[in-house]
Structures are given as structure tokens and as C-alpha cells.
Amino acid sequence: MGSSVNGGGDVMVGRVEPCRIVELPEIVDPRGSLCVVESGKEIDFDVKRAYYMFGMPPETRRGGHGHRRLRQLIIAVHGSFKVDVDDGFNRRTFVLDHPRLGLYMTPMVWRDMVDFAPGTVGLWLVSEPYDETDYYRDYDEFLRDARSMA
Ligand code: TYD
């Protein structure tokens, strides 16, 4: 974990297990860099779905939800953005500003994505098919459940 890339000090966020920055293996040669994410190595889940986002205006706030079961790895494959993470007790801001970095996100954390640099492309590798019933869209409901599980 690179402390230089994270704001918010060493606060642990994630009651199931902490969210954390994962430094991905980078294979560098004169042709450029290649980074790898492999189930069972950098992540502890099988990737059931991938999606990516681009064209975010810098002032956009995305996310605004939590997940009941889903795990994910978020990568800024180009550009940068911040992820505000909240487990109902602690909050922390992670900075994704290099394609070698992934943010591993555990279940039962609320997240907001902010401060998108122009041209940013974000990639999400996730553990579950799309299922709206896995989402918390209401912060108060999330907070009530997150705190009752502690
Ligand atoms: P949304 O959850 O609002 O994205 P964000 O995480 O940035 O807040 O998703 C935007 C729209 O895309 C919403 O209508 C749901 C839809 N969507 C899918 O259809 N499939 C998916 O895998 C995802 C992640 C979203």
C-alpha cells in the first residue's frame, strides 16, 4: 500500500475487511507497461462483470451507494479521481492517480467518486452480476444496517 497516494491517514474503513489500495504487478519493457489483475492473486473474487466510465465532467459526483455483497477493484486506467469511502463509522478518501493502482472495495461501504481529471477512464472489476437489490441507494438505510452489523 502506498501511503503517498492516499489521503485520510491510516483510518481503516470496511467492517467486513478493510478497503485498501492494491499495487498491481507491472511488467515494464521498452514497449510500455502491462499491469495484471488475476483472481486469487491481486483479488480474492472471480470477476463476473467489468464496466468502465469515461466522459465525467470534473465536478461530477458519482457513486452515492453501497453494496450488500459485491466486492470490486477500481482502477483509474487513465487520469485520476478520488473515492470517498464510509463504513458507517469511519471515512477515508482514496486517490486513484496511476493505472498501476487498484482500490479493493469490500461489501457494506458507502462510496462517492469525485474530482475526476479531464479525460479520466475508470475501470471496475466486480464480483457479481448487476443486481439492483444488492445496492443501498439510501444512506440512512445503509447506515442503520452497517451499524447494526458491527
Ligand atoms: P450508477 O449506479 O448510477 O453508476 P455510479 O456507480 O456511477 O453511480 O449506474 C448508472 C446507470 O447504469 C444506472 O441506470 C444503472 C446502470 N448500470 C447497469 O445497467 N449495469 C451496470 O453494471 C452498472 C454498474 C450500472
Backbone and ligand atoms as CSV (ligand in chain L), in Angstrom:
chain,resi,resn,atom,element,x,y,z
A,1,MET,N,N,0.849,-1.202,0.000
A,1,MET,CA,C,0.000,0.000,0.000
A,1,MET,C,C,0.877,1.241,0.000
A,2,GLY,N,N,0.635,2.156,-0.909
A,2,GLY,CA,C,1.450,3.356,-0.974
A,2,GLY,C,C,0.800,4.502,-0.230
A,3,SER,N,N,1.339,4.854,0.944
A,3,SER,CA,C,0.693,5.890,1.748
A,3,SER,C,C,0.708,7.233,1.032
A,4,SER,N,N,1.667,7.422,0.114
A,4,SER,CA,C,1.753,8.708,-0.570
A,4,SER,C,C,0.567,8.941,-1.499
A,5,VAL,N,N,-0.133,7.873,-1.871
A,5,VAL,CA,C,-1.231,8.049,-2.804
A,5,VAL,C,C,-2.574,8.162,-2.092
A,6,ASN,N,N,-2.611,8.022,-0.779
A,6,ASN,CA,C,-3.880,8.042,-0.061
A,6,ASN,C,C,-3.985,9.233,0.852
A,7,GLY,N,N,-5.112,9.907,0.770
A,7,GLY,CA,C,-5.394,10.897,1.792
A,7,GLY,C,C,-6.045,10.199,2.973
A,8,GLY,N,N,-6.277,10.910,4.053
A,8,GLY,CA,C,-7.070,10.372,5.148
A,8,GLY,C,C,-6.307,9.562,6.158
A,9,GLY,N,N,-4.973,9.542,6.098
A,9,GLY,CA,C,-4.192,8.850,7.121
A,9,GLY,C,C,-4.421,7.351,7.079
A,10,ASP,N,N,-4.309,6.707,8.245
A,10,ASP,CA,C,-4.359,5.254,8.291
A,10,ASP,C,C,-5.680,4.731,8.822
A,11,VAL,N,N,-6.749,5.483,8.683
A,11,VAL,CA,C,-8.052,5.037,9.169
A,11,VAL,C,C,-8.474,3.798,8.383
A,12,MET,N,N,-8.883,2.754,9.105
A,12,MET,CA,C,-9.355,1.529,8.445
A,12,MET,C,C,-10.838,1.693,8.136
A,13,VAL,N,N,-11.223,1.498,6.911
A,13,VAL,CA,C,-12.623,1.620,6.529
A,13,VAL,C,C,-13.068,0.318,5.890
A,14,GLY,N,N,-14.127,-0.276,6.472
A,14,GLY,CA,C,-14.637,-1.552,5.994
A,14,GLY,C,C,-14.719,-2.491,7.174
A,15,ARG,N,N,-15.955,-2.790,7.589
A,15,ARG,CA,C,-16.132,-3.642,8.767
A,15,ARG,C,C,-15.940,-5.107,8.404
A,16,VAL,N,N,-16.283,-5.470,7.166
A,16,VAL,CA,C,-16.114,-6.854,6.733
A,16,VAL,C,C,-14.617,-7.147,6.640
A,17,GLU,N,N,-13.918,-6.306,5.934
A,17,GLU,CA,C,-12.463,-6.261,5.908
A,17,GLU,C,C,-12.118,-4.913,5.307
A,18,PRO,N,N,-10.950,-4.397,5.571
A,18,PRO,CA,C,-10.671,-3.027,5.137
A,18,PRO,C,C,-10.556,-2.882,3.628
A,19,CYS,N,N,-11.045,-1.763,3.145
A,19,CYS,CA,C,-10.754,-1.362,1.772
A,19,CYS,C,C,-9.274,-1.004,1.710
A,20,ARG,N,N,-8.668,-1.226,0.594
A,20,ARG,CA,C,-7.236,-0.916,0.525
A,20,ARG,C,C,-6.780,-0.688,-0.917
A,21,ILE,N,N,-5.698,0.020,-1.034
A,21,ILE,CA,C,-5.052,0.191,-2.337
A,21,ILE,C,C,-4.186,-1.033,-2.613
A,22,VAL,N,N,-4.349,-1.587,-3.792
A,22,VAL,CA,C,-3.540,-2.723,-4.227
A,22,VAL,C,C,-2.602,-2.234,-5.319
A,23,GLU,N,N,-1.332,-2.480,-5.127
A,23,GLU,CA,C,-0.373,-2.127,-6.180
A,23,GLU,C,C,-0.279,-3.317,-7.133
A,24,LEU,N,N,-0.678,-3.120,-8.372
A,24,LEU,CA,C,-0.762,-4.226,-9.321
A,24,LEU,C,C,0.611,-4.534,-9.901
A,25,PRO,N,N,0.856,-5.813,-10.209
A,25,PRO,CA,C,2.122,-6.148,-10.861
A,25,PRO,C,C,2.212,-5.399,-12.190
A,26,GLU,N,N,3.346,-4.771,-12.415
A,26,GLU,CA,C,3.546,-4.004,-13.649
A,26,GLU,C,C,4.753,-4.574,-14.379
A,27,ILE,N,N,4.521,-4.999,-15.587
A,27,ILE,CA,C,5.608,-5.544,-16.401
A,27,ILE,C,C,6.019,-4.447,-17.373
A,28,VAL,N,N,7.216,-3.938,-17.146
A,28,VAL,CA,C,7.692,-2.780,-17.908
A,28,VAL,C,C,8.730,-3.242,-18.906
A,29,ASP,N,N,8.592,-2.843,-20.135
A,29,ASP,CA,C,9.680,-3.018,-21.095
A,29,ASP,C,C,9.636,-1.840,-22.054
A,30,PRO,N,N,10.573,-1.769,-22.988
A,30,PRO,CA,C,10.632,-0.558,-23.828
A,30,PRO,C,C,9.352,-0.289,-24.622
A,31,ARG,N,N,8.466,-1.294,-24.728
A,31,ARG,CA,C,7.223,-1.094,-25.490
A,31,ARG,C,C,6.122,-0.491,-24.643
A,32,GLY,N,N,6.390,-0.391,-23.326
A,32,GLY,CA,C,5.372,0.160,-22.435
A,32,GLY,C,C,5.136,-0.760,-21.255
A,33,SER,N,N,4.100,-0.458,-20.499
A,33,SER,CA,C,3.804,-1.209,-19.270
A,33,SER,C,C,2.545,-2.042,-19.436
A,34,LEU,N,N,2.549,-3.181,-18.758
A,34,LEU,CA,C,1.391,-4.072,-18.758
A,34,LEU,C,C,1.092,-4.428,-17.304
A,35,CYS,N,N,-0.118,-4.146,-16.853
A,35,CYS,CA,C,-0.498,-4.476,-15.482
A,35,CYS,C,C,-1.505,-5.618,-15.502
A,36,VAL,N,N,-1.422,-6.462,-14.492
A,36,VAL,CA,C,-2.233,-7.685,-14.446
A,36,VAL,C,C,-3.111,-7.706,-13.205
A,37,VAL,N,N,-4.347,-8.159,-13.376
A,37,VAL,CA,C,-5.210,-8.475,-12.229
A,37,VAL,C,C,-5.657,-9.915,-12.404
A,38,GLU,N,N,-5.348,-10.760,-11.441
A,38,GLU,CA,C,-5.721,-12.174,-11.553
A,38,GLU,C,C,-6.488,-12.599,-10.314
A,39,SER,N,N,-7.619,-13.274,-10.539
A,39,SER,CA,C,-8.401,-13.792,-9.406
A,39,SER,C,C,-7.557,-14.768,-8.610
A,40,GLY,N,N,-7.609,-14.632,-7.289
A,40,GLY,CA,C,-6.810,-15.486,-6.421
A,40,GLY,C,C,-5.443,-14.913,-6.124
A,41,LYS,N,N,-5.080,-13.840,-6.825
A,41,LYS,CA,C,-3.796,-13.190,-6.546
A,41,LYS,C,C,-4.052,-11.765,-6.053
A,42,GLU,N,N,-4.253,-10.851,-6.983
A,42,GLU,CA,C,-4.464,-9.463,-6.556
A,42,GLU,C,C,-5.851,-9.259,-5.961
A,43,ILE,N,N,-6.814,-10.096,-6.361
A,43,ILE,CA,C,-8.176,-10.000,-5.838
A,43,ILE,C,C,-8.639,-11.376,-5.393
A,44,ASP,N,N,-9.552,-11.398,-4.423
A,44,ASP,CA,C,-9.998,-12.671,-3.848
A,44,ASP,C,C,-11.375,-13.073,-4.361
A,45,PHE,N,N,-11.749,-12.549,-5.539
A,45,PHE,CA,C,-13.049,-12.926,-6.112
A,45,PHE,C,C,-12.888,-13.182,-7.605
A,46,ASP,N,N,-13.831,-13.948,-8.140
A,46,ASP,CA,C,-13.876,-14.131,-9.586
A,46,ASP,C,C,-14.589,-12.941,-10.199
A,47,VAL,N,N,-14.068,-12.429,-11.272
A,47,VAL,CA,C,-14.667,-11.260,-11.923
A,47,VAL,C,C,-15.864,-11.721,-12.751
A,48,LYS,N,N,-17.056,-11.299,-12.313
A,48,LYS,CA,C,-18.283,-11.695,-13.033
A,48,LYS,C,C,-18.724,-10.596,-13.998
A,49,ARG,N,N,-18.190,-9.394,-13.809
A,49,ARG,CA,C,-18.648,-8.256,-14.617
A,49,ARG,C,C,-17.550,-7.203,-14.604
A,50,ALA,N,N,-17.408,-6.524,-15.726
A,50,ALA,CA,C,-16.499,-5.371,-15.795
A,50,ALA,C,C,-17.253,-4.234,-16.449
A,51,TYR,N,N,-17.032,-3.024,-15.973
A,51,TYR,CA,C,-17.590,-1.856,-16.653
A,51,TYR,C,C,-16.616,-0.709,-16.508
A,52,TYR,N,N,-16.748,0.241,-17.385
A,52,TYR,CA,C,-15.839,1.385,-17.333
A,52,TYR,C,C,-16.610,2.655,-17.583
A,53,MET,N,N,-16.046,3.739,-17.127
A,53,MET,CA,C,-16.698,5.055,-17.220
A,53,MET,C,C,-15.731,6.046,-17.835
A,54,PHE,N,N,-16.257,6.930,-18.637
A,54,PHE,CA,C,-15.452,7.998,-19.228
A,54,PHE,C,C,-16.384,9.172,-19.498
A,55,GLY,N,N,-15.781,10.302,-19.802
A,55,GLY,CA,C,-16.588,11.488,-20.115
A,55,GLY,C,C,-17.163,12.155,-18.883
A,56,MET,N,N,-16.555,11.921,-17.693
A,56,MET,CA,C,-17.084,12.533,-16.481
A,56,MET,C,C,-16.664,13.996,-16.407
A,57,PRO,N,N,-17.598,14.924,-16.291
A,57,PRO,CA,C,-17.213,16.313,-16.036
A,57,PRO,C,C,-16.486,16.381,-14.689
A,58,PRO,N,N,-15.468,17.242,-14.557
A,58,PRO,CA,C,-14.662,17.266,-13.333
A,58,PRO,C,C,-15.488,17.443,-12.059
A,59,GLU,N,N,-16.587,18.168,-12.148
A,59,GLU,CA,C,-17.375,18.447,-10.930
A,59,GLU,C,C,-18.383,17.335,-10.612
A,60,THR,N,N,-18.405,16.301,-11.439
A,60,THR,CA,C,-19.376,15.217,-11.229
A,60,THR,C,C,-19.122,14.479,-9.928
A,61,ARG,N,N,-20.197,14.062,-9.299
A,61,ARG,CA,C,-20.132,13.174,-8.150
A,61,ARG,C,C,-20.850,11.896,-8.560
A,62,ARG,N,N,-20.145,10.783,-8.605
A,62,ARG,CA,C,-20.782,9.514,-8.953
A,62,ARG,C,C,-20.786,8.603,-7.731
A,63,GLY,N,N,-21.362,7.441,-7.901
A,63,GLY,CA,C,-21.452,6.529,-6.757
A,63,GLY,C,C,-22.694,6.883,-5.966
A,64,GLY,N,N,-22.491,7.267,-4.701
A,64,GLY,CA,C,-23.649,7.575,-3.874
A,64,GLY,C,C,-24.445,6.316,-3.590
A,65,HIS,N,N,-23.729,5.233,-3.307
A,65,HIS,CA,C,-24.412,3.988,-2.970
A,65,HIS,C,C,-23.467,3.062,-2.196
A,66,GLY,N,N,-24.036,2.014,-1.647
A,66,GLY,CA,C,-23.261,0.951,-1.010
A,66,GLY,C,C,-23.722,-0.382,-1.588
A,67,HIS,N,N,-22.962,-1.441,-1.285
A,67,HIS,CA,C,-23.324,-2.780,-1.745
A,67,HIS,C,C,-23.409,-3.743,-0.574
A,68,ARG,N,N,-24.352,-4.647,-0.661
A,68,ARG,CA,C,-24.522,-5.642,0.404
A,68,ARG,C,C,-23.485,-6.754,0.318
A,69,ARG,N,N,-23.228,-7.271,-0.876
A,69,ARG,CA,C,-22.326,-8.417,-1.037
A,69,ARG,C,C,-21.159,-8.150,-1.973
A,70,LEU,N,N,-21.357,-7.252,-2.909
A,70,LEU,CA,C,-20.408,-7.093,-4.011
A,70,LEU,C,C,-19.036,-6.603,-3.555
A,71,ARG,N,N,-17.999,-7.211,-4.116
A,71,ARG,CA,C,-16.620,-6.745,-3.956
A,71,ARG,C,C,-16.160,-6.186,-5.295
A,72,GLN,N,N,-15.220,-5.315,-5.254
A,72,GLN,CA,C,-14.767,-4.763,-6.520
A,72,GLN,C,C,-13.351,-4.228,-6.427
A,73,LEU,N,N,-12.755,-4.098,-7.597
A,73,LEU,CA,C,-11.467,-3.427,-7.728
A,73,LEU,C,C,-11.670,-2.290,-8.723
A,74,ILE,N,N,-11.312,-1.103,-8.303
A,74,ILE,CA,C,-11.494,0.085,-9.140
A,74,ILE,C,C,-10.118,0.574,-9.581
A,75,ILE,N,N,-9.991,0.846,-10.872
A,75,ILE,CA,C,-8.706,1.293,-11.429
A,75,ILE,C,C,-8.945,2.541,-12.277
A,76,ALA,N,N,-8.135,3.560,-12.063
A,76,ALA,CA,C,-8.140,4.705,-12.976
A,76,ALA,C,C,-7.157,4.353,-14.090
A,77,VAL,N,N,-7.651,3.764,-15.159
A,77,VAL,CA,C,-6.733,3.325,-16.224
A,77,VAL,C,C,-6.169,4.513,-16.988
A,78,HIS,N,N,-6.865,5.636,-16.877
A,78,HIS,CA,C,-6.319,6.890,-17.412
A,78,HIS,C,C,-6.847,8.029,-16.551
A,79,GLY,N,N,-5.967,8.976,-16.225
A,79,GLY,CA,C,-6.393,10.130,-15.440
A,79,GLY,C,C,-6.400,9.815,-13.954
A,80,SER,N,N,-7.305,10.450,-13.234
A,80,SER,CA,C,-7.341,10.265,-11.777
A,80,SER,C,C,-8.713,10.654,-11.237
A,81,PHE,N,N,-9.022,10.104,-10.093
A,81,PHE,CA,C,-10.195,10.534,-9.326
A,81,PHE,C,C,-10.034,10.066,-7.890
A,82,LYS,N,N,-10.924,10.552,-7.040
A,82,LYS,CA,C,-10.895,10.170,-5.630
A,82,LYS,C,C,-12.135,9.354,-5.306
A,83,VAL,N,N,-11.984,8.464,-4.339
A,83,VAL,CA,C,-13.124,7.678,-3.869
A,83,VAL,C,C,-13.267,7.920,-2.366
A,84,ASP,N,N,-14.379,8.534,-1.992
A,84,ASP,CA,C,-14.696,8.737,-0.574
A,84,ASP,C,C,-15.418,7.489,-0.084
A,85,VAL,N,N,-14.874,6.862,0.943
A,85,VAL,CA,C,-15.373,5.583,1.437
A,85,VAL,C,C,-15.837,5.755,2.885
A,86,ASP,N,N,-16.945,5.116,3.230
A,86,ASP,CA,C,-17.578,5.307,4.541
A,86,ASP,C,C,-18.209,3.974,4.950
A,87,ASP,N,N,-17.811,3.416,6.097
A,87,ASP,CA,C,-18.402,2.147,6.542
A,87,ASP,C,C,-19.440,2.336,7.635
A,88,GLY,N,N,-19.860,3.569,7.841
A,88,GLY,CA,C,-20.839,3.851,8.883
A,88,GLY,C,C,-20.197,4.303,10.183
A,89,PHE,N,N,-18.895,4.139,10.257
A,89,PHE,CA,C,-18.146,4.563,11.454
A,89,PHE,C,C,-16.977,5.460,11.064
A,90,ASN,N,N,-16.220,5.008,10.062
A,90,ASN,CA,C,-15.031,5.745,9.615
A,90,ASN,C,C,-15.169,6.136,8.155
A,91,ARG,N,N,-14.491,7.221,7.825
A,91,ARG,CA,C,-14.454,7.683,6.442
A,91,ARG,C,C,-13.018,7.882,6.029
A,92,ARG,N,N,-12.781,7.669,4.748
A,92,ARG,CA,C,-11.442,7.860,4.230
A,92,ARG,C,C,-11.544,8.170,2.751
A,93,THR,N,N,-10.599,8.937,2.263
A,93,THR,CA,C,-10.540,9.228,0.832
A,93,THR,C,C,-9.329,8.527,0.233
A,94,PHE,N,N,-9.585,7.734,-0.794
A,94,PHE,CA,C,-8.507,7.088,-1.545
A,94,PHE,C,C,-8.329,7.831,-2.862
A,95,VAL,N,N,-7.087,7.977,-3.266
A,95,VAL,CA,C,-6.776,8.654,-4.532
A,95,VAL,C,C,-6.307,7.600,-5.530
A,96,LEU,N,N,-6.956,7.572,-6.675
A,96,LEU,CA,C,-6.511,6.699,-7.766
A,96,LEU,C,C,-5.914,7.596,-8.834
A,97,ASP,N,N,-4.608,7.573,-8.945
A,97,ASP,CA,C,-3.943,8.514,-9.861
A,97,ASP,C,C,-2.865,7.850,-10.703
A,98,HIS,N,N,-2.915,6.507,-10.757
A,98,HIS,CA,C,-1.957,5.800,-11.623
A,98,HIS,C,C,-2.585,4.467,-12.020
A,99,PRO,N,N,-2.425,4.043,-13.292
A,99,PRO,CA,C,-3.059,2.787,-13.720
A,99,PRO,C,C,-2.495,1.550,-13.043
A,100,ARG,N,N,-1.412,1.697,-12.288
A,100,ARG,CA,C,-0.842,0.568,-11.553
A,100,ARG,C,C,-1.574,0.329,-10.220
A,101,LEU,N,N,-2.462,1.237,-9.840
A,101,LEU,CA,C,-3.129,1.146,-8.541
A,101,LEU,C,C,-4.576,0.709,-8.685
A,102,GLY,N,N,-5.005,-0.187,-7.807
A,102,GLY,CA,C,-6.414,-0.558,-7.743
A,102,GLY,C,C,-6.929,-0.289,-6.345
A,103,LEU,N,N,-8.183,0.086,-6.234
A,103,LEU,CA,C,-8.816,0.213,-4.918
A,103,LEU,C,C,-9.724,-0.991,-4.724
A,104,TYR,N,N,-9.360,-1.828,-3.756
A,104,TYR,CA,C,-10.157,-3.017,-3.431
A,104,TYR,C,C,-11.237,-2.582,-2.447
A,105,MET,N,N,-12.479,-2.810,-2.840
A,105,MET,CA,C,-13.621,-2.344,-2.036
A,105,MET,C,C,-14.402,-3.545,-1.529
A,106,THR,N,N,-14.621,-3.559,-0.231
A,106,THR,CA,C,-15.338,-4.652,0.424
A,106,THR,C,C,-16.843,-4.324,0.475
A,107,PRO,N,N,-17.677,-5.306,0.815
A,107,PRO,CA,C,-19.105,-5.017,0.964
A,107,PRO,C,C,-19.357,-4.067,2.132
A,108,MET,N,N,-20.552,-3.529,2.184
A,108,MET,CA,C,-21.017,-2.679,3.292
A,108,MET,C,C,-20.156,-1.428,3.485
A,109,VAL,N,N,-19.799,-0.798,2.371
A,109,VAL,CA,C,-19.193,0.532,2.440
A,109,VAL,C,C,-19.915,1.436,1.433
A,110,TRP,N,N,-20.169,2.634,1.880
A,110,TRP,CA,C,-20.758,3.657,1.020
A,110,TRP,C,C,-19.623,4.330,0.282
A,111,ARG,N,N,-19.819,4.656,-1.004
A,111,ARG,CA,C,-18.764,5.308,-1.763
A,111,ARG,C,C,-19.292,6.422,-2.654
A,112,ASP,N,N,-18.452,7.448,-2.780
A,112,ASP,CA,C,-18.680,8.536,-3.729
A,112,ASP,C,C,-17.399,8.732,-4.520
A,113,MET,N,N,-17.528,8.903,-5.812
A,113,MET,CA,C,-16.364,9.174,-6.664
A,113,MET,C,C,-16.404,10.639,-7.074
A,114,VAL,N,N,-15.290,11.336,-6.846
A,114,VAL,CA,C,-15.238,12.788,-7.075
A,114,VAL,C,C,-13.898,13.177,-7.702
A,115,ASP,N,N,-13.820,14.463,-8.097
A,115,ASP,CA,C,-12.561,15.063,-8.567
A,115,ASP,C,C,-11.967,14.330,-9.765
A,116,PHE,N,N,-12.776,14.155,-10.780
A,116,PHE,CA,C,-12.296,13.478,-11.989
A,116,PHE,C,C,-11.430,14.427,-12.820
A,117,ALA,N,N,-10.217,14.009,-13.109
A,117,ALA,CA,C,-9.368,14.786,-14.020
A,117,ALA,C,C,-9.947,14.666,-15.434
A,118,PRO,N,N,-9.753,15.704,-16.263
A,118,PRO,CA,C,-10.264,15.623,-17.644
A,118,PRO,C,C,-9.707,14.389,-18.361
A,119,GLY,N,N,-10.570,13.701,-19.067
A,119,GLY,CA,C,-10.138,12.538,-19.846
A,119,GLY,C,C,-10.032,11.241,-19.059
A,120,THR,N,N,-10.431,11.270,-17.797
A,120,THR,CA,C,-10.309,10.062,-16.964
A,120,THR,C,C,-11.166,8.909,-17.486
A,121,VAL,N,N,-10.568,7.729,-17.445
A,121,VAL,CA,C,-11.310,6.492,-17.724
A,121,VAL,C,C,-11.150,5.595,-16.497
A,122,GLY,N,N,-12.262,5.216,-15.884
A,122,GLY,CA,C,-12.233,4.338,-14.714
A,122,GLY,C,C,-12.738,2.959,-15.093
A,123,LEU,N,N,-12.094,1.945,-14.535
A,123,LEU,CA,C,-12.473,0.555,-14.801
A,123,LEU,C,C,-12.875,-0.108,-13.495
A,124,TRP,N,N,-13.997,-0.806,-13.521
A,124,TRP,CA,C,-14.499,-1.533,-12.349
A,124,TRP,C,C,-14.519,-3.029,-12.659
A,125,LEU,N,N,-13.855,-3.815,-11.832
A,125,LEU,CA,C,-13.910,-5.279,-11.919
A,125,LEU,C,C,-14.691,-5.744,-10.700
A,126,VAL,N,N,-15.780,-6.455,-10.911
A,126,VAL,CA,C,-16.680,-6.709,-9.783
A,126,VAL,C,C,-17.055,-8.188,-9.679
A,127,SER,N,N,-17.484,-8.544,-8.479
A,127,SER,CA,C,-17.666,-9.957,-8.125
A,127,SER,C,C,-19.048,-10.508,-8.447
A,128,GLU,N,N,-19.981,-9.637,-8.827
A,128,GLU,CA,C,-21.368,-10.086,-9.005
A,128,GLU,C,C,-21.952,-9.521,-10.300
A,129,PRO,N,N,-22.913,-10.248,-10.877
A,129,PRO,CA,C,-23.674,-9.661,-11.984
A,129,PRO,C,C,-24.448,-8.443,-11.475
A,130,TYR,N,N,-24.890,-7.613,-12.386
A,130,TYR,CA,C,-25.656,-6.423,-11.984
A,130,TYR,C,C,-26.956,-6.861,-11.318
A,131,ASP,N,N,-27.179,-6.346,-10.125
A,131,ASP,CA,C,-28.372,-6.717,-9.359
A,131,ASP,C,C,-28.739,-5.529,-8.469
A,132,GLU,N,N,-29.803,-4.864,-8.844
A,132,GLU,CA,C,-30.184,-3.649,-8.114
A,132,GLU,C,C,-30.501,-3.947,-6.642
A,133,THR,N,N,-30.901,-5.192,-6.325
A,133,THR,CA,C,-31.233,-5.491,-4.921
A,133,THR,C,C,-29.985,-5.545,-4.041
A,134,ASP,N,N,-28.805,-5.589,-4.661
A,134,ASP,CA,C,-27.556,-5.573,-3.878
A,134,ASP,C,C,-27.171,-4.152,-3.450
A,135,TYR,N,N,-27.851,-3.166,-4.025
A,135,TYR,CA,C,-27.482,-1.768,-3.770
A,135,TYR,C,C,-28.185,-1.197,-2.551
A,136,TYR,N,N,-27.466,-0.389,-1.790
A,136,TYR,CA,C,-28.092,0.600,-0.912
A,136,TYR,C,C,-28.062,1.913,-1.672
A,137,ARG,N,N,-29.188,2.487,-1.922
A,137,ARG,CA,C,-29.242,3.803,-2.573
A,137,ARG,C,C,-29.601,4.882,-1.561
A,138,ASP,N,N,-30.045,4.441,-0.379
A,138,ASP,CA,C,-30.463,5.377,0.666
A,138,ASP,C,C,-29.432,5.331,1.798
A,139,TYR,N,N,-28.805,6.472,2.056
A,139,TYR,CA,C,-27.715,6.495,3.033
A,139,TYR,C,C,-28.184,6.113,4.436
A,140,ASP,N,N,-29.359,6.568,4.830
A,140,ASP,CA,C,-29.844,6.269,6.184
A,140,ASP,C,C,-30.088,4.768,6.367
A,141,GLU,N,N,-30.609,4.144,5.331
A,141,GLU,CA,C,-30.819,2.684,5.386
A,141,GLU,C,C,-29.467,1.969,5.485
A,142,PHE,N,N,-28.506,2.420,4.672
A,142,PHE,CA,C,-27.161,1.852,4.736
A,142,PHE,C,C,-26.581,1.994,6.139
A,143,LEU,N,N,-26.696,3.205,6.690
A,143,LEU,CA,C,-26.107,3.491,7.995
A,143,LEU,C,C,-26.715,2.593,9.076
A,144,ARG,N,N,-28.022,2.452,9.024
A,144,ARG,CA,C,-28.711,1.623,10.024
A,144,ARG,C,C,-28.198,0.180,9.960
A,145,ASP,N,N,-28.120,-0.380,8.730
A,145,ASP,CA,C,-27.679,-1.776,8.590
A,145,ASP,C,C,-26.202,-1.922,8.934
A,146,ALA,N,N,-25.377,-0.981,8.458
A,146,ALA,CA,C,-23.928,-1.073,8.693
A,146,ALA,C,C,-23.640,-1.026,10.185
A,147,ARG,N,N,-24.348,-0.166,10.885
A,147,ARG,CA,C,-24.082,-0.051,12.329
A,147,ARG,C,C,-24.636,-1.228,13.108
A,148,SER,N,N,-25.738,-1.829,12.626
A,148,SER,CA,C,-26.308,-2.960,13.355
A,148,SER,C,C,-25.460,-4.224,13.172
A,149,MET,N,N,-24.622,-4.262,12.129
A,149,MET,CA,C,-23.762,-5.428,11.901
A,149,MET,C,C,-22.476,-5.376,12.692
A,150,ALA,N,N,-22.171,-4.217,13.250
A,150,ALA,CA,C,-20.860,-4.042,13.903
A,150,ALA,C,C,-20.775,-4.837,15.195
L,1,TYD,P1,P,-24.936,4.093,-11.380
L,1,TYD,O1,O,-25.064,3.021,-10.337
L,1,TYD,O2,O,-25.718,5.355,-11.178
L,1,TYD,O3,O,-23.399,4.462,-11.555
L,1,TYD,P2,P,-22.447,5.091,-10.441
L,1,TYD,O4,O,-21.801,3.919,-9.781
L,1,TYD,O5,O,-21.504,5.956,-11.131
L,1,TYD,O6,O,-23.283,5.880,-9.506
L,1,TYD,O7,O,-25.280,3.469,-12.772
L,1,TYD,C1,C,-25.630,4.279,-13.870
L,1,TYD,C2,C,-26.654,3.536,-14.705
L,1,TYD,O8,O,-26.082,2.379,-15.296
L,1,TYD,C3,C,-27.848,3.088,-13.888
L,1,TYD,O9,O,-29.020,3.297,-14.691
L,1,TYD,C4,C,-27.628,1.597,-13.709
L,1,TYD,C5,C,-26.848,1.222,-14.954
L,1,TYD,N1,N,-25.933,0.122,-14.793
L,1,TYD,C6,C,-26.160,-1.061,-15.490
L,1,TYD,O10,O,-27.143,-1.199,-16.240
L,1,TYD,N2,N,-25.280,-2.086,-15.360
L,1,TYD,C7,C,-24.181,-1.992,-14.564
L,1,TYD,O11,O,-23.380,-2.968,-14.482
L,1,TYD,C8,C,-23.974,-0.760,-13.832
L,1,TYD,C9,C,-22.783,-0.613,-12.935
L,1,TYD,C10,C,-24.860,0.252,-13.984
